[in-house]
């Protein structure tokens, strides 16, 4: 049985190697393709299926083994380049973390905080979450000068998580007007899920 050892190669090389052997083998003959990355495995599998070849795939220690049976003489899809699809990279999740009541407590700090919250709407992609803990929870209360801006950000789909222990400690639960009063688990999970944490 022929073996196509495409380990260590990126698209289109595994496709070219596989197509060459597919053309050479006889009808109903089997061969094996070895690939060590998932994207190439998926691309090769699509090429084979579009050419009516039977495929059986398995994986061990990061190496994919595709057993191929040729079921048709004609290869109707000879252009390998159209199968070189690379998945769109995942966008990095990021979160803004407020542990104080804004950037600073003086007039300049208030101006900077206001400008910062305004600018979030202009920067893409939006953060996944805004996390408020310790004295950062005061940003979300009924007398916060930034309440309206946070409400606008929430309407844009940005989740605002507020430390429940902090809210209970300061006895301000009834005054929270934006966001979700959350727990330690959800907040810690938001920290670990984020690729980037930004502390204004």
C-alpha atoms as a printed R data frame, in Angstrom:
    type eleno elety resid chain resno       x      y       z
1   ATOM     1    CA   UNK     A     1   0.000  0.000   0.000
2   ATOM     2    CA   UNK     A     2   1.349  3.409  -0.971
3   ATOM     3    CA   UNK     A     3   1.922  5.982   1.763
4   ATOM     4    CA   UNK     A     4   1.806  9.731   1.205
5   ATOM     5    CA   UNK     A     5   3.925 11.151   4.017
6   ATOM     6    CA   UNK     A     6   2.869 14.821   4.098
7   ATOM     7    CA   UNK     A     7   3.943 15.457   7.684
8   ATOM     8    CA   UNK     A     8   5.679 18.786   8.109
9   ATOM     9    CA   UNK     A     9   4.203 20.292   4.948
10  ATOM    10    CA   UNK     A    10   1.643 23.072   4.687
11  ATOM    11    CA   UNK     A    11  -0.954 23.671   1.986
12  ATOM    12    CA   UNK     A    12  -0.805 23.171  -0.972
13  ATOM    13    CA   UNK     A    13   1.995 20.562  -0.691
14  ATOM    14    CA   UNK     A    14  -0.117 17.808   1.007
15  ATOM    15    CA   UNK     A    15  -2.833 18.343  -1.624
16  ATOM    16    CA   UNK     A    16  -0.356 18.102  -4.504
17  ATOM    17    CA   UNK     A    17   1.184 14.927  -3.064
18  ATOM    18    CA   UNK     A    18  -2.235 13.341  -2.476
19  ATOM    19    CA   UNK     A    19  -3.569 14.255  -5.919
20  ATOM    20    CA   UNK     A    20  -0.492 12.755  -7.601
21  ATOM    21    CA   UNK     A    21  -0.965  9.377  -5.908
22  ATOM    22    CA   UNK     A    22  -4.746  9.454  -6.450
23  ATOM    23    CA   UNK     A    23  -4.089  9.734 -10.194
24  ATOM    24    CA   UNK     A    24  -1.493  6.926 -10.124
25  ATOM    25    CA   UNK     A    25  -3.346  4.222  -8.176
26  ATOM    26    CA   UNK     A    26  -5.764  1.801  -9.795
27  ATOM    27    CA   UNK     A    27  -9.529  1.786  -9.324
28  ATOM    28    CA   UNK     A    28 -10.491  0.410  -5.876
29  ATOM    29    CA   UNK     A    29  -6.854  0.540  -4.751
30  ATOM    30    CA   UNK     A    30  -6.103  1.968  -1.310
31  ATOM    31    CA   UNK     A    31  -3.369  4.281  -0.112
32  ATOM    32    CA   UNK     A    32  -2.625  6.162   3.108
33  ATOM    33    CA   UNK     A    33  -2.037  9.887   3.677
34  ATOM    34    CA   UNK     A    34  -0.203 11.033   6.834
35  ATOM    35    CA   UNK     A    35  -0.637 14.672   7.871
36  ATOM    36    CA   UNK     A    36   0.329 16.455  11.093
37  ATOM    37    CA   UNK     A    37  -1.941 19.507  11.007
38  ATOM    38    CA   UNK     A    38  -5.717 19.634  11.129
39  ATOM    39    CA   UNK     A    39  -6.228 22.307   8.461
40  ATOM    40    CA   UNK     A    40  -4.340 20.301   5.815
41  ATOM    41    CA   UNK     A    41  -6.200 17.157   6.890
42  ATOM    42    CA   UNK     A    42  -9.544 18.866   6.310
43  ATOM    43    CA   UNK     A    43  -8.430 20.308   2.967
44  ATOM    44    CA   UNK     A    44  -7.139 16.945   1.696
45  ATOM    45    CA   UNK     A    45 -10.300 15.186   2.862
46  ATOM    46    CA   UNK     A    46 -12.469 17.646   0.931
47  ATOM    47    CA   UNK     A    47 -10.408 17.181  -2.226
48  ATOM    48    CA   UNK     A    48 -10.712 13.403  -1.962
49  ATOM    49    CA   UNK     A    49 -14.448 13.424  -1.306
50  ATOM    50    CA   UNK     A    50 -15.041 15.786  -4.233
51  ATOM    51    CA   UNK     A    51 -13.266 13.225  -6.395
52  ATOM    52    CA   UNK     A    52 -15.476 10.386  -5.129
53  ATOM    53    CA   UNK     A    53 -12.738  8.735  -3.105
54  ATOM    54    CA   UNK     A    54 -13.665  6.921   0.086
55  ATOM    55    CA   UNK     A    55 -11.827  8.204   3.173
56  ATOM    56    CA   UNK     A    56 -11.395  6.906   6.702
57  ATOM    57    CA   UNK     A    57  -9.499  9.142   9.110
58  ATOM    58    CA   UNK     A    58  -7.940  8.572  12.526
59  ATOM    59    CA   UNK     A    59  -5.591 10.578  14.729
60  ATOM    60    CA   UNK     A    60  -2.784  9.530  17.057
61  ATOM    61    CA   UNK     A    61  -0.258 11.789  18.783
62  ATOM    62    CA   UNK     A    62  -1.114 14.702  16.502
63  ATOM    63    CA   UNK     A    63  -0.707 12.721  13.258
64  ATOM    64    CA   UNK     A    64  -3.775 12.194  11.084
65  ATOM    65    CA   UNK     A    65  -3.965  8.982   9.064
66  ATOM    66    CA   UNK     A    66  -6.342  9.063   6.099
67  ATOM    67    CA   UNK     A    67  -6.973  5.724   4.415
68  ATOM    68    CA   UNK     A    68  -8.133  6.411   0.860
69  ATOM    69    CA   UNK     A    69  -9.921  4.127  -1.600
70  ATOM    70    CA   UNK     A    70 -10.089  5.280  -5.206
71  ATOM    71    CA   UNK     A    71 -13.623  4.750  -6.536
72  ATOM    72    CA   UNK     A    72 -13.507  6.707  -9.799
73  ATOM    73    CA   UNK     A    73 -10.970  7.005 -12.598
74  ATOM    74    CA   UNK     A    74 -11.654 10.599 -13.561
75  ATOM    75    CA   UNK     A    75 -10.380 13.314 -11.241
76  ATOM    76    CA   UNK     A    76 -12.907 16.076 -11.786
77  ATOM    77    CA   UNK     A    77 -11.371 18.545  -9.314
78  ATOM    78    CA   UNK     A    78  -7.695 18.809 -10.263
79  ATOM    79    CA   UNK     A    79  -7.001 22.352  -9.022
80  ATOM    80    CA   UNK     A    80  -5.582 21.984  -5.536
81  ATOM    81    CA   UNK     A    81  -5.228 25.721  -4.842
82  ATOM    82    CA   UNK     A    82  -8.969 26.140  -4.353
83  ATOM    83    CA   UNK     A    83  -8.769 23.711  -1.429
84  ATOM    84    CA   UNK     A    84  -6.100 25.692   0.425
85  ATOM    85    CA   UNK     A    85  -8.435 27.264   2.902
86  ATOM    86    CA   UNK     A    86  -7.013 28.536   6.136
87  ATOM    87    CA   UNK     A    87  -9.569 29.228   8.877
88  ATOM    88    CA   UNK     A    88  -9.976 32.854   9.854
89  ATOM    89    CA   UNK     A    89  -7.907 33.538  12.946
90  ATOM    90    CA   UNK     A    90  -9.864 33.927  16.115
91  ATOM    91    CA   UNK     A    91 -10.128 37.465  17.324
92  ATOM    92    CA   UNK     A    92  -8.464 37.928  20.648
93  ATOM    93    CA   UNK     A    93 -10.876 38.458  23.501
94  ATOM    94    CA   UNK     A    94 -10.121 41.424  25.687
95  ATOM    95    CA   UNK     A    95 -11.657 43.000  28.741
96  ATOM    96    CA   UNK     A    96 -11.362 46.339  30.501
97  ATOM    97    CA   UNK     A    97 -10.940 46.117  34.254
98  ATOM    98    CA   UNK     A    98 -11.861 48.951  36.635
99  ATOM    99    CA   UNK     A    99 -10.769 48.538  40.243
100 ATOM   100    CA   UNK     A   100 -11.094 52.245  41.071
101 ATOM   101    CA   UNK     A   101 -13.823 54.777  40.445
102 ATOM   102    CA   UNK     A   102 -12.341 55.879  37.128
103 ATOM   103    CA   UNK     A   103  -8.818 56.750  36.035
104 ATOM   104    CA   UNK     A   104  -8.403 59.212  38.902
105 ATOM   105    CA   UNK     A   105 -10.456 61.039  41.520
106 ATOM   106    CA   UNK     A   106  -9.526 64.596  40.561
107 ATOM   107    CA   UNK     A   107 -10.879 66.738  37.728
108 ATOM   108    CA   UNK     A   108  -8.291 65.445  35.260
109 ATOM   109    CA   UNK     A   109  -9.081 61.858  36.241
110 ATOM   110    CA   UNK     A   110 -12.772 62.445  35.569
111 ATOM   111    CA   UNK     A   111 -11.986 63.956  32.161
112 ATOM   112    CA   UNK     A   112  -9.743 61.023  31.270
113 ATOM   113    CA   UNK     A   113 -12.328 58.465  32.370
114 ATOM   114    CA   UNK     A   114 -15.050 60.167  30.368
115 ATOM   115    CA   UNK     A   115 -12.825 60.305  27.291
116 ATOM   116    CA   UNK     A   116 -11.786 56.696  27.746
117 ATOM   117    CA   UNK     A   117 -15.375 55.418  27.929
118 ATOM   118    CA   UNK     A   118 -16.310 57.502  24.882
119 ATOM   119    CA   UNK     A   119 -13.379 56.128  22.892
120 ATOM   120    CA   UNK     A   120 -14.285 52.471  23.565
121 ATOM   121    CA   UNK     A   121 -17.195 52.927  21.140
122 ATOM   122    CA   UNK     A   122 -14.813 53.998  18.381
123 ATOM   123    CA   UNK     A   123 -12.225 51.222  18.725
124 ATOM   124    CA   UNK     A   124 -12.899 47.897  17.016
125 ATOM   125    CA   UNK     A   125 -13.271 45.212  18.036
126 ATOM   126    CA   UNK     A   126 -15.253 46.090  21.132
127 ATOM   127    CA   UNK     A   127 -14.132 44.501  24.387
128 ATOM   128    CA   UNK     A   128 -16.050 41.390  25.358
129 ATOM   129    CA   UNK     A   129 -16.471 42.583  28.912
130 ATOM   130    CA   UNK     A   130 -15.980 45.447  31.327
131 ATOM   131    CA   UNK     A   131 -15.227 44.151  34.810
132 ATOM   132    CA   UNK     A   132 -15.770 46.340  37.869
133 ATOM   133    CA   UNK     A   133 -14.479 45.262  41.261
134 ATOM   134    CA   UNK     A   134 -13.256 46.840  44.502
135 ATOM   135    CA   UNK     A   135 -14.071 50.570  44.183
136 ATOM   136    CA   UNK     A   136 -14.656 50.182  40.459
137 ATOM   137    CA   UNK     A   137 -18.230 49.168  41.289
138 ATOM   138    CA   UNK     A   138 -19.025 52.843  42.052
139 ATOM   139    CA   UNK     A   139 -18.910 53.484  38.299
140 ATOM   140    CA   UNK     A   140 -22.173 51.540  37.996
141 ATOM   141    CA   UNK     A   141 -24.190 53.248  40.741
142 ATOM   142    CA   UNK     A   142 -27.090 55.686  40.370
143 ATOM   143    CA   UNK     A   143 -24.927 58.742  41.162
144 ATOM   144    CA   UNK     A   144 -22.028 57.805  38.865
145 ATOM   145    CA   UNK     A   145 -21.112 60.581  36.414
146 ATOM   146    CA   UNK     A   146 -20.270 57.808  33.943
147 ATOM   147    CA   UNK     A   147 -23.496 55.813  34.258
148 ATOM   148    CA   UNK     A   148 -24.966 56.926  30.939
149 ATOM   149    CA   UNK     A   149 -21.760 56.077  29.067
150 ATOM   150    CA   UNK     A   150 -21.655 52.592  30.584
151 ATOM   151    CA   UNK     A   151 -25.310 52.070  29.668
152 ATOM   152    CA   UNK     A   152 -24.485 52.989  26.062
153 ATOM   153    CA   UNK     A   153 -21.645 50.451  26.030
154 ATOM   154    CA   UNK     A   154 -23.949 47.774  27.444
155 ATOM   155    CA   UNK     A   155 -26.469 48.508  24.678
156 ATOM   156    CA   UNK     A   156 -23.675 47.868  22.156
157 ATOM   157    CA   UNK     A   157 -23.404 44.311  23.494
158 ATOM   158    CA   UNK     A   158 -20.490 44.740  25.895
159 ATOM   159    CA   UNK     A   159 -21.133 42.738  29.059
160 ATOM   160    CA   UNK     A   160 -20.490 44.585  32.305
161 ATOM   161    CA   UNK     A   161 -19.681 42.338  35.269
162 ATOM   162    CA   UNK     A   162 -19.804 43.761  38.796
163 ATOM   163    CA   UNK     A   163 -18.238 42.126  41.842
164 ATOM   164    CA   UNK     A   164 -21.106 40.872  44.006
165 ATOM   165    CA   UNK     A   165 -18.978 40.642  47.174
166 ATOM   166    CA   UNK     A   166 -17.915 44.266  46.680
167 ATOM   167    CA   UNK     A   167 -21.517 45.398  46.190
168 ATOM   168    CA   UNK     A   168 -22.552 43.600  49.392
169 ATOM   169    CA   UNK     A   169 -19.581 44.970  51.338
170 ATOM   170    CA   UNK     A   170 -20.446 48.580  50.442
171 ATOM   171    CA   UNK     A   171 -24.202 47.858  50.833
172 ATOM   172    CA   UNK     A   172 -25.071 49.420  47.460
173 ATOM   173    CA   UNK     A   173 -26.902 46.587  45.684
174 ATOM   174    CA   UNK     A   174 -30.095 48.643  45.257
175 ATOM   175    CA   UNK     A   175 -28.118 51.460  43.622
176 ATOM   176    CA   UNK     A   176 -26.557 49.448  40.786
177 ATOM   177    CA   UNK     A   177 -28.070 50.744  37.537
178 ATOM   178    CA   UNK     A   178 -26.021 49.032  34.836
179 ATOM   179    CA   UNK     A   179 -24.387 45.656  34.328
180 ATOM   180    CA   UNK     A   180 -24.763 42.307  36.073
181 ATOM   181    CA   UNK     A   181 -23.985 41.805  39.746
182 ATOM   182    CA   UNK     A   182 -21.856 38.695  39.408
183 ATOM   183    CA   UNK     A   183 -19.865 36.220  41.487
184 ATOM   184    CA   UNK     A   184 -16.210 35.334  41.942
185 ATOM   185    CA   UNK     A   185 -16.420 32.333  39.599
186 ATOM   186    CA   UNK     A   186 -17.800 34.294  36.623
187 ATOM   187    CA   UNK     A   187 -15.363 37.152  37.137
188 ATOM   188    CA   UNK     A   188 -12.347 34.860  37.448
189 ATOM   189    CA   UNK     A   189 -13.518 32.964  34.355
190 ATOM   190    CA   UNK     A   190 -13.762 36.280  32.479
191 ATOM   191    CA   UNK     A   191 -10.167 37.011  33.522
192 ATOM   192    CA   UNK     A   192  -8.881 33.622  32.347
193 ATOM   193    CA   UNK     A   193 -10.909 33.642  29.100
194 ATOM   194    CA   UNK     A   194  -9.557 37.032  28.032
195 ATOM   195    CA   UNK     A   195  -6.430 37.170  25.920
196 ATOM   196    CA   UNK     A   196  -5.822 40.732  27.063
197 ATOM   197    CA   UNK     A   197  -6.783 42.532  30.280
198 ATOM   198    CA   UNK     A   198  -6.631 46.327  30.086
199 ATOM   199    CA   UNK     A   199  -6.510 48.411  33.264
200 ATOM   200    CA   UNK     A   200  -7.301 52.070  32.471
